[in-house]
Amino acid sequence: MLIVSSTKIPYLTLMKSIKFTLIFAILMGFILVPSCISPCGNDVESFPYFDIKEMRAWAYRSQPERGRLENGESVKYPNLGGIQLAFDVDYLAKQKSWKFSIPSLVSSANACSLIPPGYEGSKEEKLVEVDVITLVDYNGNFPKGSSINEMVVFMENGEEASLEAYLARQVENVKSENLFFTHDQSPDSIIDFAINVSLKFSNGESYTQGISGFQLEP
């Protein structure tokens, strides 16, 4: 008859527990260590700011279907959506962050979803001046070569503001890579629309862009 001492039972139980723990730790090591590198990588750079390098501009219609106005097109004033100013930018890094994910708990797509670059806006540029000049006789109030700032209306977050009010709100650096504005007066007759838009920023940079090539009807 085999007699097992009762003093050995806790010892055998302890050894089995240690063995199980070691095997579990090794298996988890093989699973988790690669996940620190994949799929996002350890070293993910964050680019919260942008630096404006150039400005592009074009007119767009709001009806019957929103779209960019091309050369030779004609649009009625009520259907003119406005002018879009688009900045070409470089994105600036702030700091590097570590990325760690556990596989099977979240999908790769979710684990790697990053905030779009430039989310903090421009690092140095605050809009301080806007000047819009008509290059044709727009109507009786605005002859060729005059500023039409008085009728410019900026659109931001679904709200409209006169140019003066819009600039007064620019207490921080530019937050968006796109600006939108329209004007609140119709031409007296059909015109070959043509304007120059000039923007000046707090760091001394300035950009000018012309918009033309389409006919605007009253």
Secondary structure, DSSP 8 states (H G I E B T S, - for coil): -----TTHHHHHHHHHHHHHHHHHHHHHHHHHHHHTTSSS-SEEEE--EEEEEEEEEEEEE-SSS-EE--TT-EEEGGGEEEEEEEEEEEEE--EEEE----BTTB-HHHHT----TTTTEESS--EEEEEEEESS--BTTB-TT-B-GGGEEEEETTEEEEHHHHHHT--S----SEEEEEES---SS-EEEEEEEEEEETTS-EEEEEEEEEEEE-
